[in-house]
Amino acid sequence: MIKKKQLIPLLSLLLFSTIFAQDPNTVLAEAGRAKITARDFKSRFELSPFVSKRAGTNTDSLKADFLYSMVTEKLWYLEGLDRGLDRNEEFRFYFNPVEDIFLRDALFKKEVQAKILLSAQDVTNTIFKAGRTLKTTSLVSQDSAAINDLVGSLKASATAKLDSLLKLPRFAGIKGSPVDINLGTLMDEEVEDHLFKLNPGEVSIPVRSEIGWVIFRIDNIVTTAFDLTDKKQTDQAKQTVKDRRAMHATRAFLKQLAGGRTINIDETAFKAAAAKIYEAISNAPFPPAGTGDSAVVLNDSDWRRIRTGLGEPVLQQKLFFIDNETVTVWDFLANLTFEEHRFTSRDRAAVYQKLSRLAKDFVQQQILTFEAKRQALQSSPEVIRDLEEWKQNMMAQMLKVSFLDSVRVSEKDIENYYRDEVLKDKDFLLVNLLLLTVSDLGIMEKVINETSAGKTFESVIKEYGKTDTLVNANGETGLKPAVFLGDIGIIASKLNPGELYGPIKRGDGYSLLMVKEKREMNDSLKKEFENSKSLLANYLFQKRLNTFMAKKTLDLTAKFNAKVYENRLKDVKTTEIMMFVHRLMGFGGRVSGTPLLDNWTDHVDMEQFKKVLLP
């Protein structure tokens, strides 16, 4: 039996409304001049997968841990600001593309979405079409004269048989096929309106399309019940029409914005970047057997090596100009890193071809970004709010990473651990874990959806096999000391068999784990592992990092005079369903509905933490 809070992943976040039992601006916590309100907490809690080994499945405890994790993230962010991390080139490399995509989204909302309005007649037509399916025969020809001749022949006689007509020599080039037409099937709304006005047996006017001249004969009309009182059903129908109009409006806006511009990509700069990217793809390890996926997704380490290999002069080289502003190779690589593209081929020509297409897409993205900045959309309250949330999350993570060198483990540390601590360490347990690690959030979303629907994690693991260096072909670590599994082992040592934990961010991927078996080790077994120094080094490093983070967090709590008003949390009503959400962004792209929150409370002494934070 899997013990976890129900997680339901959604494909996209189009609308999120909140109903509060209290003022959404109620302050739940504060640090320095920063505050966490009930609105901040609710929106992020309900859109984030979050599991706490301390809270288990208790909702109130889970909410408390989530709030304390938000506070900790805020503290580390404030420390990052004090250290000038927001001006650090490494931070800007990762954050600039986030700024850009939110600016483009704001531009889309202003220039496209806000201008798409449905009249009362539009709604009436939409509902009429939503309750019908047209059973048609689609007839295509490259010869406009032949297609018009066929239309005339069909209309000339009510008894004319289509099959017989198509056998005539003059119609030999016309092909027919059955097509069901529903609301939104066709990209041309005028043609769709025309077809839905026809009766069975009638034929449409000829329409010019990408595949030639097309006509439709209505063979039958199937009606289905449409409940006008069902708001969800009517909203979906209206959204179908809005989405289609948005697509056409987007094309028109892009044409207007790019019209008359000639932007040339510097060939030398592009080839220099492409060569290093191709080199990284060629040298990338093949995915573990059994995953069914041979695509290469470059990770942060790969992109860092690419940047180092290119060197600063090439990184700052002009890739192209927009309105006399320089867009560099550095900017292009930052965008590629953010978008995490999948390279399905290691063939040089295929890689270069894909990079060429991505460079052209990047030009269009930058045209939109520059237009958003020209309209000062970076100053809009919504953009400021969204970017602040992402900035805090990313800066807190980066600051934590910056301290890693200070907790590295030496040979002397390992020797001391053998001599003084190994036999006393309560975390020295044997565990066998089921572990799934993926780099694509979409795959993680799918797995969470399957386990939430009742599929066992064991069966999921069997499908994916070896996805992590810690596991075998069956997705299991095998029975081994938890200390040898690093951060995963420390988490596992606190879990019970059958508990599913995650997703958690590990390096460039996301992991779900379950303890399959757990047992204590005796002294003789512990001594057998004294030769596994590298594994113990990883364990000691993680343990030292946790200790460092706990102390640092307490220091930051005092520095920024942080306070948590946990008693107010009980009045913030939240759903029992935690959603794993992707937000589709205007003009393309997607991000998670909210930045994924690390469970910082797993790294602190909560009793001591609360003594300092609670007023």
Disulfide bonds with the S-S distance in Angstrom:
none
